[in-house]
Amino acid sequence: MYRSEWLLKLAFLVIAVLFVAIVLHPYFKPDIKASADSGRFDYVCVVSPMFLYQGNQGVLMMDKRNGNVWFIAKSGDGTGNIAFKDPVFVARLPLEKLDEAPR
């Protein structure tokens, strides 16, 4: 009878230890959470991060929805503060011609 009581107590102890391990597991090794959500401006492609247009240095970007190419000039006051001016339309790329058969 003593042996069966000892085995019963050991089984309860093992169950309790496993239960505590399951409860505390997320605190020691949290699950990795990833999001497949696209960004807000996922249709914008940076063509050149440093581009010179009409004497101004800035960023050249393309809107993949319609093929418009935009230039955003960078303006700095010399103290390290960088600001960007309003976008300037540069050109429109006819992306719909990519679906046509080659000549």
DOBA-59132 format. One record per atom (N, C-alpha, C, O): x, y, z; atom name; chain. Coordinates in Angstrom, 3 decimals. Layout:
<nodes>
c1:c2:c3:name:chain
X:Y:Z:CA:A
...
</nodes>
This chain:
<nodes>
c1:c2:c3:name:chain
0.808:-1.188:0.000:N:A
0.000:0.000:0.000:CA:A
0.855:1.257:0.000:C:A
0.490:2.268:-0.599:O:A
1.986:1.185:0.672:N:A
2.847:2.355:0.709:CA:A
3.433:2.670:-0.666:C:A
3.639:3.830:-1.024:O:A
3.693:1.620:-1.415:N:A
4.271:1.823:-2.747:CA:A
3.254:2.504:-3.670:C:A
3.637:3.379:-4.447:O:A
1.999:2.136:-3.609:N:A
0.993:2.747:-4.470:CA:A
0.760:4.208:-4.078:C:A
0.521:5.044:-4.949:O:A
0.824:4.524:-2.792:N:A
0.702:5.935:-2.372:CA:A
1.883:6.756:-2.888:C:A
1.714:7.896:-3.321:O:A
3.070:6.171:-2.840:N:A
4.266:6.865:-3.307:CA:A
4.180:7.136:-4.813:C:A
4.539:8.220:-5.273:O:A
3.705:6.150:-5.577:N:A
3.555:6.337:-7.022:CA:A
2.474:7.372:-7.339:C:A
2.617:8.148:-8.284:O:A
1.406:7.386:-6.561:N:A
0.346:8.364:-6.772:CA:A
0.853:9.786:-6.509:C:A
0.572:10.704:-7.279:O:A
1.602:9.959:-5.414:N:A
2.168:11.277:-5.104:CA:A
3.174:11.708:-6.169:C:A
3.223:12.882:-6.539:O:A
3.969:10.769:-6.661:N:A
4.934:11.082:-7.718:CA:A
4.222:11.487:-9.005:C:A
4.666:12.406:-9.694:O:A
3.126:10.814:-9.334:N:A
2.366:11.158:-10.537:CA:A
1.765:12.556:-10.419:C:A
1.803:13.334:-11.373:O:A
1.204:12.876:-9.240:N:A
0.673:14.230:-9.035:CA:A
1.766:15.287:-9.121:C:A
1.545:16.373:-9.655:O:A
2.943:14.968:-8.594:N:A
4.062:15.913:-8.656:CA:A
4.500:16.148:-10.104:C:A
4.763:17.285:-10.497:O:A
4.578:15.087:-10.888:N:A
4.970:15.225:-12.304:CA:A
3.922:16.039:-13.062:C:A
4.271:16.892:-13.878:O:A
2.658:15.782:-12.802:N:A
1.592:16.537:-13.455:CA:A
1.668:18.011:-13.073:C:A
1.499:18.878:-13.930:O:A
1.917:18.305:-11.804:N:A
2.012:19.693:-11.347:CA:A
3.207:20.398:-11.986:C:A
3.092:21.552:-12.401:O:A
4.348:19.720:-12.071:N:A
5.539:20.328:-12.682:CA:A
5.295:20.593:-14.170:C:A
5.668:21.654:-14.669:O:A
4.688:19.666:-14.873:N:A
4.396:19.875:-16.290:CA:A
3.383:21.001:-16.495:C:A
3.498:21.779:-17.442:O:A
2.410:21.084:-15.623:N:A
1.425:22.161:-15.711:CA:A
2.093:23.524:-15.510:C:A
1.795:24.466:-16.244:O:A
2.979:23.640:-14.539:N:A
3.700:24.901:-14.303:CA:A
4.580:25.232:-15.509:C:A
4.675:26.395:-15.900:O:A
5.219:24.229:-16.101:N:A
6.062:24.470:-17.276:CA:A
5.230:24.978:-18.451:C:A
5.671:25.863:-19.185:O:A
4.035:24.427:-18.633:N:A
3.165:24.876:-19.722:CA:A
2.687:26.299:-19.477:C:A
2.613:27.101:-20.408:O:A
2.364:26.614:-18.232:N:A
1.873:27.952:-17.910:CA:A
2.975:29.000:-18.051:C:A
2.716:30.103:-18.533:O:A
4.197:28.673:-17.640:N:A
5.287:29.656:-17.658:CA:A
6.043:29.713:-18.981:C:A
6.866:30.608:-19.170:O:A
5.794:28.798:-19.888:N:A
6.520:28.764:-21.169:CA:A
6.420:30.067:-21.974:C:A
7.449:30.518:-22.478:O:A
5.260:30.694:-22.127:N:A
5.207:31.930:-22.924:CA:A
6.002:33.084:-22.320:C:A
6.390:34.000:-23.045:O:A
6.249:33.065:-21.032:N:A
7.012:34.147:-20.408:CA:A
8.505:34.015:-20.654:C:A
9.210:35.024:-20.705:O:A
8.998:32.805:-20.805:N:A
10.419:32.601:-21.031:CA:A
10.778:32.553:-22.508:C:A
11.873:32.973:-22.883:O:A
9.896:32.058:-23.347:N:A
10.128:32.006:-24.788:CA:A
8.837:32.410:-25.489:C:A
8.037:31.546:-25.848:O:A
8.620:33.722:-25.693:N:A
7.373:34.150:-26.334:CA:A
7.321:33.723:-27.800:C:A
8.352:33.584:-28.458:O:A
6.121:33.522:-28.289:N:A
5.925:33.142:-29.688:CA:A
6.331:34.290:-30.594:C:A
6.113:35.458:-30.274:O:A
6.917:33.948:-31.717:N:A
7.302:34.948:-32.705:CA:A
6.060:35.307:-33.506:C:A
5.392:34.438:-34.068:O:A
5.764:36.591:-33.548:N:A
4.585:37.035:-34.281:CA:A
5.038:37.762:-35.538:C:A
5.837:38.697:-35.473:O:A
4.535:37.336:-36.655:N:A
4.859:37.959:-37.934:CA:A
3.563:38.406:-38.596:C:A
2.508:37.792:-38.435:O:A
3.677:39.475:-39.334:N:A
2.515:39.996:-40.029:CA:A
2.801:40.017:-41.524:C:A
3.854:40.482:-41.962:O:A
1.862:39.514:-42.288:N:A
2.017:39.508:-43.738:CA:A
1.323:40.694:-44.378:C:A
1.156:40.735:-45.597:O:A
0.918:41.656:-43.568:N:A
0.234:42.830:-44.077:CA:A
1.229:43.713:-44.819:C:A
2.328:43.971:-44.326:O:A
0.845:44.170:-45.995:N:A
1.731:45.038:-46.757:CA:A
1.721:46.434:-46.160:C:A
0.818:46.803:-45.411:O:A
2.721:47.181:-46.501:N:A
2.836:48.527:-45.977:CA:A
1.834:49.483:-46.581:C:A
1.098:49.149:-47.509:O:A
1.826:50.661:-46.038:N:A
0.862:51.662:-46.507:CA:A
1.181:52.115:-47.927:C:A
0.275:52.341:-48.729:O:A
2.455:52.245:-48.231:N:A
2.865:52.719:-49.555:CA:A
3.624:51.612:-50.281:C:A
4.732:51.835:-50.769:O:A
3.038:50.431:-50.355:N:A
3.725:49.322:-51.004:CA:A
3.784:49.470:-52.521:C:A
4.500:48.713:-53.177:O:A
3.072:50.398:-53.081:N:A
3.087:50.618:-54.521:CA:A
4.188:51.598:-54.940:C:A
4.379:51.829:-56.133:O:A
4.902:52.166:-53.990:N:A
5.969:53.131:-54.303:CA:A
7.294:52.379:-54.346:C:A
7.626:51.621:-53.435:O:A
8.043:52.603:-55.419:N:A
9.350:51.990:-55.597:CA:A
10.399:53.090:-55.665:C:A
10.290:54.006:-56.481:O:A
11.405:53.005:-54.819:N:A
12.486:53.995:-54.844:CA:A
13.423:53.622:-55.984:C:A
14.086:52.585:-55.941:O:A
13.473:54.465:-56.993:N:A
14.328:54.221:-58.154:CA:A
15.769:54.587:-57.822:C:A
16.696:53.842:-58.140:O:A
15.952:55.731:-57.184:N:A
17.286:56.182:-56.811:CA:A
17.195:56.954:-55.501:C:A
16.471:57.946:-55.421:O:A
17.923:56.513:-54.467:N:A
17.865:57.227:-53.190:CA:A
18.625:58.550:-53.209:C:A
18.434:59.395:-52.335:O:A
19.493:58.725:-54.216:N:A
20.225:59.985:-54.342:CA:A
20.235:60.362:-55.820:C:A
20.939:59.742:-56.618:O:A
19.464:61.365:-56.180:N:A
19.286:61.740:-57.576:CA:A
19.385:63.254:-57.688:C:A
18.899:63.979:-56.821:O:A
20.011:63.725:-58.750:N:A
20.159:65.158:-58.984:CA:A
19.204:65.564:-60.108:C:A
19.314:65.072:-61.231:O:A
18.263:66.468:-59.800:N:A
17.262:66.900:-60.774:CA:A
17.146:68.419:-60.693:C:A
16.791:68.969:-59.650:O:A
17.443:69.081:-61.789:N:A
17.393:70.540:-61.891:CA:A
18.189:71.215:-60.777:C:A
17.755:72.213:-60.202:O:A
19.348:70.659:-60.486:N:A
20.248:71.254:-59.499:CA:A
19.912:70.927:-58.055:C:A
20.598:71.398:-57.148:O:A
18.891:70.145:-57.819:N:A
18.512:69.773:-56.451:CA:A
18.759:68.285:-56.244:C:A
18.505:67.461:-57.123:O:A
19.259:67.972:-55.063:N:A
19.483:66.577:-54.712:CA:A
18.269:66.051:-53.956:C:A
17.698:66.742:-53.112:O:A
17.883:64.814:-54.275:N:A
16.721:64.251:-53.604:CA:A
16.524:62.795:-53.951:C:A
17.468:62.098:-54.321:O:A
15.290:62.339:-53.830:N:A
14.934:60.935:-54.027:CA:A
14.041:60.820:-55.260:C:A
13.116:61.612:-55.441:O:A
14.324:59.830:-56.103:N:A
13.524:59.567:-57.291:CA:A
12.688:58.323:-57.025:C:A
13.222:57.263:-56.696:O:A
11.361:58.462:-57.171:N:A
10.448:57.363:-56.868:CA:A
9.501:57.119:-58.029:C:A
9.224:58.010:-58.832:O:A
9.006:55.870:-58.097:N:A
8.044:55.516:-59.126:CA:A
6.797:54.938:-58.468:C:A
6.874:54.104:-57.566:O:A
5.656:55.402:-58.942:N:A
4.364:54.883:-58.502:CA:A
4.025:53.708:-59.410:C:A
3.766:53.905:-60.597:O:A
4.021:52.489:-58.872:N:A
3.798:51.302:-59.693:CA:A
2.350:51.150:-60.143:C:A
2.059:50.321:-61.006:O:A
1.445:51.930:-59.579:N:A
0.046:51.840:-60.002:CA:A
-0.155:52.431:-61.380:C:A
-0.930:51.891:-62.169:O:A
0.525:53.534:-61.696:N:A
0.288:54.219:-62.965:CA:A
1.569:54.545:-63.727:C:A
1.488:55.077:-64.834:O:A
2.732:54.253:-63.188:N:A
3.993:54.492:-63.883:CA:A
4.528:55.900:-63.754:C:A
5.480:56.251:-64.450:O:A
3.955:56.721:-62.893:N:A
4.454:58.076:-62.712:CA:A
5.763:58.060:-61.918:C:A
5.911:57.340:-60.931:O:A
6.706:58.881:-62.389:N:A
7.992:59.025:-61.704:CA:A
8.007:60.393:-61.036:C:A
7.722:61.409:-61.669:O:A
8.343:60.405:-59.751:N:A
8.319:61.632:-58.957:CA:A
9.692:61.886:-58.357:C:A
10.427:60.958:-58.019:O:A
10.017:63.161:-58.234:N:A
11.254:63.583:-57.577:CA:A
10.884:64.376:-56.330:C:A
10.085:65.310:-56.391:O:A
11.467:63.998:-55.206:N:A
11.258:64.726:-53.954:CA:A
12.601:65.303:-53.537:C:A
13.520:64.575:-53.164:O:A
12.696:66.632:-53.607:N:A
13.947:67.316:-53.302:CA:A
14.187:67.350:-51.801:C:A
13.262:67.478:-51.000:O:A
15.446:67.231:-51.454:N:A
15.850:67.286:-50.061:CA:A
16.354:68.691:-49.773:C:A
17.117:69.260:-50.553:O:A
15.923:69.240:-48.655:N:A
16.421:70.560:-48.275:CA:A
16.930:70.473:-46.845:C:A
16.237:69.974:-45.959:O:A
18.123:70.954:-46.632:N:A
18.707:70.942:-45.300:CA:A
19.184:72.329:-44.937:C:A
19.592:73.110:-45.796:O:A
19.127:72.623:-43.650:N:A
19.547:73.954:-43.212:CA:A
20.996:73.982:-42.750:C:A
21.447:74.997:-42.220:O:A
21.739:72.889:-42.939:N:A
23.143:72.864:-42.571:CA:A
23.382:72.411:-41.143:C:A
24.531:72.204:-40.755:O:A
22.345:72.252:-40.358:N:A
22.515:71.829:-38.965:CA:A
22.226:70.346:-38.793:C:A
22.206:69.854:-37.665:O:A
22.007:69.637:-39.864:N:A
21.703:68.214:-39.781:CA:A
20.226:67.913:-39.865:C:A
19.843:66.746:-39.955:O:A
19.385:68.931:-39.839:N:A
17.948:68.710:-39.989:CA:A
17.625:68.564:-41.463:C:A
17.912:69.458:-42.260:O:A
17.031:67.446:-41.823:N:A
16.705:67.188:-43.221:CA:A
15.193:67.269:-43.384:C:A
14.430:66.666:-42.630:O:A
14.793:68.023:-44.376:N:A
13.375:68.135:-44.705:CA:A
13.226:67.870:-46.199:C:A
14.181:68.007:-46.964:O:A
12.036:67.495:-46.598:N:A
11.770:67.226:-48.002:CA:A
10.717:68.190:-48.513:C:A
9.753:68.520:-47.821:O:A
10.929:68.633:-49.749:N:A
9.983:69.541:-50.395:CA:A
8.851:68.737:-51.007:C:A
8.835:67.509:-50.925:O:A
7.911:69.428:-51.618:N:A
6.787:68.764:-52.266:CA:A
7.270:67.966:-53.476:C:A
8.232:68.368:-54.132:O:A
6.616:66.840:-53.783:N:A
7.021:66.037:-54.941:CA:A
6.818:66.781:-56.254:C:A
5.883:67.567:-56.407:O:A
7.722:66.513:-57.200:N:A
7.667:67.109:-58.531:CA:A
7.527:65.973:-59.538:C:A
8.306:65.020:-59.526:O:A
6.532:66.084:-60.405:N:A
6.314:65.071:-61.439:CA:A
7.442:65.146:-62.459:C:A
7.756:66.229:-62.953:O:A
8.055:64.013:-62.780:N:A
9.172:63.983:-63.721:CA:A
8.736:63.385:-65.061:C:A
8.925:64.006:-66.107:O:A
8.163:62.201:-65.034:N:A
7.783:61.533:-66.280:CA:A
6.752:60.450:-65.977:C:A
6.495:60.114:-64.821:O:A
6.169:59.913:-67.051:N:A
5.262:58.781:-66.909:CA:A
5.805:57.653:-67.759:C:A
6.036:57.821:-68.956:O:A
6.008:56.502:-67.136:N:A
6.479:55.334:-67.865:CA:A
5.270:54.537:-68.349:C:A
4.391:54.219:-67.548:O:A
5.207:54.210:-69.629:N:A
4.064:53.448:-70.149:CA:A
4.190:51.967:-69.790:C:A
4.610:51.158:-70.618:O:A
3.833:51.622:-68.575:N:A
3.973:50.239:-68.117:CA:A
3.023:49.290:-68.822:C:A
3.279:48.087:-68.865:O:A
1.928:49.803:-69.378:N:A
0.991:48.926:-70.075:CA:A
1.596:48.348:-71.350:C:A
1.107:47.338:-71.857:O:A
2.657:48.971:-71.881:N:A
3.307:48.453:-73.082:CA:A
4.136:47.202:-72.796:C:A
4.574:46.521:-73.723:O:A
4.349:46.901:-71.529:N:A
5.101:45.695:-71.185:CA:A
4.294:44.435:-71.507:C:A
4.875:43.366:-71.690:O:A
2.972:44.545:-71.576:N:A
2.129:43.402:-71.879:CA:A
2.039:43.120:-73.372:C:A
1.578:42.049:-73.766:O:A
2.468:44.055:-74.208:N:A
2.393:43.887:-75.662:CA:A
3.474:42.932:-76.143:C:A
4.504:42.758:-75.491:O:A
3.224:42.318:-77.287:N:A
4.205:41.419:-77.887:CA:A
5.395:42.233:-78.414:C:A
5.207:43.332:-78.935:O:A
6.608:41.706:-78.283:N:A
7.767:42.433:-78.827:CA:A
7.728:42.510:-80.346:C:A
7.192:41.627:-81.016:O:A
8.304:43.577:-80.873:N:A
8.314:43.770:-82.341:CA:A
9.596:43.298:-82.953:C:A
9.769:43.387:-84.169:O:A
</nodes>
